[in-house]
Amino acid sequence: MRVLTLNPGSSSVKAALVVDGTAVGWSAWETNGSTVDERTIADAVGRWREVDAVAVRFVHGGSRREPALVDEELLDALERLGRFAPLHQPQSVAIARAARNVYRATPVVACFDTAFHVDLPEAAAHYPLPREWTRQGRLRRYGFHGLSCQYVARRAVAMLDLDPAVARLVCCHLGAGVSVTAIHGGRGVDTSMGFTPLEGPAMATRSGTVDPGLLLYVMEAASMSPAGMADALYRRSGLAGMSGTSGDLREVRAAVKAGEPDAVLALEVYLHRLRREIGGVAMSLPRLDAIVFTGGVAEHCPELVERLADGLRLLGIVVDPARCAGTGDRVISPDGVSVASMVLMAREDLELARGAERTLTHARTG
């Protein structure tokens, strides 16, 4: 099956053509926060006109457990979730609508990051809030980066020859967004992102977890509206807010090399918060077989991964600098350690294609 996968991010869209489970073509374009229109889709992927399905990544699917065929009713429902993932969800809705117009006779399938986390244990998913708020089950930890976690779980188990039914992993997705997920037997059992993709470690422009009392104080002291606070937390915090840069780690690291103290502190906070989350989610596992670093930062900044891992020795995590400096999917820990460390490419495109194939097969067979 020929599946065109479309993966919207907060500032770019990645496209890939996956043929029978193998990616054979890639493309990407910047959006800079603007809405993707039909012409952009047509221009970017016009060379792949003959496809059997289009799969679109949605960060938020609510309580949906499986990918779903896209129609207007579904898009209207997913659009209403936009306020919970404002950097991504509106882009996905726009792209899915444009894809339906460009590929009129081709099914479009929505695949959801949140689906991987639907069965989080109640203790991990439940917030300690008044029960009248939470009894309907909507104010819960949804978790994100699920497509990335799903791929990591399959790939790591295969590379390490682990029993998939009991394998115990920590997945660190390091991109513009950052999350840490504990995976046991192929299922998520804890994750750092929560009701929105704001929770967890510091990110490129997002704050990560902040004392809610601090936010209440700032809103009152500065007479800040909820919309103003949302803009600050999603777009003006994290590495960007702390360092005065765009938040791109390449720019932050250049500022660190130049000796800029705000950038030095920003990187220290970034690494510290990551280690805290890794240690926290690891406690949801009976033991740890492997830690996997994935996403653009993990793939392109091996020295940062080495520095991050150097503070994780309490968990038995040790990396070999020579292996860390390599390329491609690889084990980066020395031989004989009790906890393997790995760097894996983020292959959400392959998970999108698998989801589309599964959905269409199910639709044809009943």
C-alpha positions in Angstrom: 0.0 0.0 0.0 1.2 3.5 -0.9 0.5 5.8 2.1 1.3 9.5 2.1 2.0 10.6 5.7 1.7 14.2 6.8 3.2 15.1 10.2 2.5 18.7 11.3 4.7 20.3 13.9 4.5 23.7 15.5 6.7 25.3 12.9 7.0 22.8 10.0 5.3 19.9 8.3 7.0 16.7 7.4 5.7 14.5 4.5 6.8 11.0 3.6 5.7 8.4 1.1 5.6 4.9 2.7 5.2 1.9 0.4 4.5 -1.4 2.0 6.1 -0.3 5.3 9.2 1.3 3.8 9.6 5.1 3.4 10.8 5.9 -0.1 10.5 9.7 -0.3 10.6 12.6 2.1 9.7 16.3 2.1 9.4 19.1 4.7 8.5 22.7 4.7 8.3 25.5 7.2 5.0 27.0 8.3 6.3 29.6 10.8 3.0 29.2 12.7 0.8 30.1 9.6 -2.1 28.0 8.6 -1.2 25.4 5.9 -3.5 25.8 2.9 -4.5 23.6 0.0 -2.0 25.1 -2.4 0.9 24.3 0.1 -0.2 20.7 0.3 -0.5 20.4 -3.5 2.9 22.1 -4.2 4.7 20.1 -1.5 3.5 16.6 -2.3 2.3 17.0 -5.9 4.9 14.4 -7.0 3.1 11.8 -5.0 -0.3 12.0 -6.7 -0.8 8.2 -6.9 -1.4 7.1 -3.3 -3.8 4.6 -1.7 -4.3 6.6 1.5 -3.2 9.8 3.3 -2.4 9.6 7.0 -2.3 12.8 9.1 -0.8 13.0 12.6 -3.1 14.6 15.3 -1.5 15.4 18.6 -4.8 15.2 20.4 -7.5 12.6 19.8 -9.3 12.9 23.1 -10.2 9.4 24.3 -10.0 7.7 20.9 -8.0 4.5 21.0 -7.5 3.9 17.2 -6.9 5.8 14.0 -10.1 6.9 12.3 -11.3 7.7 8.7 -11.6 11.5 8.4 -14.9 13.1 7.6 -16.2 16.6 8.5 -17.9 15.4 11.7 -14.6 14.0 13.0 -12.7 17.2 11.9 -15.2 19.3 13.7 -14.7 17.3 16.9 -10.9 17.4 16.6 -11.0 21.1 15.9 -12.7 21.6 19.3 -9.6 20.1 20.9 -7.4 22.8 19.4 -7.2 24.9 22.6 -5.6 22.0 24.4 -2.8 21.8 21.8 -2.7 25.2 20.1 0.7 24.7 18.4 -0.3 21.6 16.6 -4.0 20.7 16.4 -5.1 23.6 14.2 -2.4 22.7 11.7 -3.5 19.1 11.6 -7.1 20.0 11.0 -6.2 22.4 8.2 -3.9 19.8 6.6 -6.5 17.1 6.8 -9.1 19.3 5.2 -6.6 20.4 2.5 -5.6 16.7 1.9 -9.3 15.7 1.4 -9.6 18.4 -1.3 -6.3 17.5 -3.0 -6.9 13.8 -2.9 -10.6 13.7 -3.4 -10.9 9.9 -4.2 -8.4 8.8 -1.6 -9.2 8.0 2.1 -7.6 10.2 4.7 -6.9 8.7 8.1 -6.3 10.6 11.3 -3.8 9.0 13.7 -3.6 10.2 17.3 -0.6 10.7 19.6 -2.9 10.4 22.6 -4.1 6.9 21.7 -0.9 5.3 23.0 -1.7 6.6 26.5 -5.4 5.9 26.7 -4.8 3.0 29.0 -2.5 4.7 31.5 -3.0 3.3 35.0 -5.5 5.4 36.9 -2.8 6.4 39.4 -0.8 7.9 36.6 -3.6 9.4 34.6 -5.6 10.9 37.5 -5.0 14.5 38.8 -5.4 15.2 42.5 -8.3 17.7 41.9 -11.8 17.9 43.4 -13.7 14.7 42.4 -16.6 16.7 40.9 -14.1 18.0 38.4 -12.6 14.7 37.4 -15.4 12.1 37.7 -16.3 12.4 34.1 -12.8 11.3 33.1 -12.1 14.3 30.8 -9.7 16.2 33.1 -6.9 13.6 33.0 -3.4 13.0 31.8 -3.7 12.4 28.1 0.0 12.1 27.2 1.5 13.0 23.8 4.3 11.8 21.4 2.4 8.5 21.3 3.3 7.6 17.7 7.0 8.1 18.5 6.7 6.0 21.7 4.9 3.3 19.7 7.7 3.1 17.1 10.4 3.2 19.8 8.8 0.3 21.7 8.8 -2.0 18.6 12.2 -1.0 17.3 14.1 -1.1 20.7 12.7 -4.5 21.5 13.8 -5.9 18.1 17.3 -4.4 18.3 17.9 -5.6 21.9 16.2 -9.0 21.4 13.9 -8.3 24.4 10.6 -10.1 25.2 8.0 -7.6 24.0 5.5 -8.8 26.6 7.7 -7.6 29.5 10.2 -5.2 28.1 10.7 -2.1 30.3 11.7 1.1 28.6 12.0 4.8 29.1 11.4 6.8 25.9 12.8 10.4 25.8 11.4 12.3 22.8 13.7 15.3 22.4 12.5 17.8 19.8 10.9 21.2 20.0 8.5 19.4 22.3 10.0 17.2 25.0 8.4 14.2 26.8 9.5 11.2 28.8 7.4 8.0 28.8 7.7 4.7 30.8 6.7 1.7 28.6 6.1 -1.8 30.0 5.2 -4.6 27.7 4.5 -2.2 24.8 2.1 -0.1 26.9 2.6 3.4 28.3 2.5 3.3 32.1 3.5 6.9 32.9 4.4 10.0 30.9 5.5 13.5 31.5 3.0 15.4 29.3 -0.4 15.7 30.7 -3.8 17.3 30.0 -1.9 19.5 27.5 1.6 19.2 25.8 2.8 21.9 28.3 3.5 19.6 31.2 6.9 18.0 31.8 10.5 19.2 31.1 11.4 22.6 29.7 11.0 22.7 25.9 12.1 24.9 23.0 9.4 27.6 23.6 7.1 25.8 26.1 7.6 26.2 29.9 7.1 22.6 30.9 5.8 22.1 34.5 5.6 25.3 36.6 4.1 25.7 40.1 0.5 26.7 39.5 0.7 29.0 42.4 3.4 31.0 40.6 1.1 31.3 37.5 -1.8 32.4 39.6 0.4 35.1 41.3 1.6 36.4 37.9 -1.9 36.5 36.5 -3.1 38.5 39.4 0.0 40.8 39.8 0.1 41.6 36.1 -3.6 41.5 35.4 -2.8 38.9 32.8 -5.6 37.2 30.8 -5.8 33.4 30.3 -5.0 34.1 26.6 -1.9 36.1 27.6 -0.7 33.4 30.0 -1.2 30.7 27.3 0.9 32.7 24.8 3.6 33.1 27.4 3.7 29.4 28.4 3.4 28.0 24.9 5.5 30.5 22.8 7.7 32.7 25.1 9.0 30.3 27.7 11.3 27.3 27.8 14.8 27.7 26.2 13.5 30.7 24.2 12.3 32.6 27.2 15.3 31.8 29.4 18.0 32.5 26.9 16.5 35.2 24.7 16.9 33.1 21.6 14.4 31.4 19.3 14.7 28.3 21.5 16.3 26.2 18.8 19.0 24.2 20.6 21.6 25.0 17.9 21.1 28.7 18.6 21.2 28.1 22.4 24.4 26.1 22.2 26.0 28.8 20.0 25.1 31.3 22.7 26.6 29.0 25.4 29.8 28.8 23.4 29.9 32.5 23.3 29.7 32.6 27.1 26.2 34.2 27.4 25.2 33.5 31.0 21.4 33.3 30.3 22.0 30.6 27.6 24.3 28.7 30.0 21.7 28.7 32.7 18.9 27.8 30.2 20.8 24.7 29.1 21.5 23.7 32.7 17.8 24.0 33.6 16.8 22.1 30.4 19.1 19.1 31.4 18.1 19.2 35.1 14.4 19.1 34.3 14.9 16.3 31.9 16.8 14.2 34.4 14.1 14.8 37.0 11.4 13.6 34.6 13.4 10.5 33.6 13.9 9.6 37.2 10.3 10.1 38.0 8.7 8.0 35.2 11.4 5.3 35.7 9.8 4.7 39.2 6.7 3.4 37.4 8.6 0.4 36.2 9.7 -2.6 38.2 13.1 -2.3 36.6 14.7 -0.7 33.6 15.9 -2.6 30.6 16.7 0.4 28.3 16.5 4.1 27.9 15.9 5.4 24.3 16.6 8.9 23.1 14.7 9.9 20.0 13.7 13.0 18.1 15.7 15.7 16.3 17.8 16.7 19.3 18.8 13.1 20.0 19.6 12.5 16.4 21.7 15.6 15.8 23.2 16.6 19.2 25.0 13.5 20.4 27.2 15.5 22.8 24.0 16.8 24.5 22.7 13.2 24.9 26.1 12.3 26.4 25.9 15.2 28.8 22.3 14.3 29.8 23.2 10.7 30.4 26.2 11.6 32.5 23.7 12.7 35.2 21.7 9.5 35.1 24.2 7.1 36.6 22.0 6.5 39.6 19.7 4.6 37.3 22.5 2.5 35.9 22.7 4.6 32.7 26.1 4.9 31.2 27.0 5.8 27.6 30.1 5.2 25.5 31.2 8.6 23.9 32.4 6.9 20.7 29.1 5.1 20.2 27.2 8.2 21.2 29.0 10.2 18.4 27.8 7.7 15.8 24.9 8.0 13.4 21.6 6.1 12.8 19.8 3.7 15.1 22.4 2.5 17.6 23.1 1.3 21.1 25.3 3.9 22.7 26.0 2.2 26.0 29.1 0.0 26.7 28.8 -3.8 26.4 27.7 -5.6 29.6 25.8 -2.8 31.3 22.5 -3.6 33.0 20.6 -0.8 31.3 21.0 -0.3 27.6 21.1 3.2 26.2 20.0 3.8 22.6 19.5 6.5 20.0 16.7 5.8 17.5 15.4 8.0 14.7 11.9 9.3 15.2 9.8 7.4 12.7 6.3 8.7 13.1 5.9 8.3 9.4 6.1 4.5 9.7 3.5 4.5 12.5 1.2 6.7 10.6 1.4 4.4 7.6 0.7 1.3 9.8 -2.3 3.1 11.4 -3.7 3.9 8.0 -3.3 0.4 6.7 -4.9 -1.2 9.8 -7.8 1.2 9.6 -8.5 0.6 5.9 -8.1 -3.2 6.3 -10.7 -3.1 9.1 -13.0 -0.9 7.1 -12.9 -3.4 4.2 -13.4 -6.5 6.3 -16.3 -5.2 8.4 
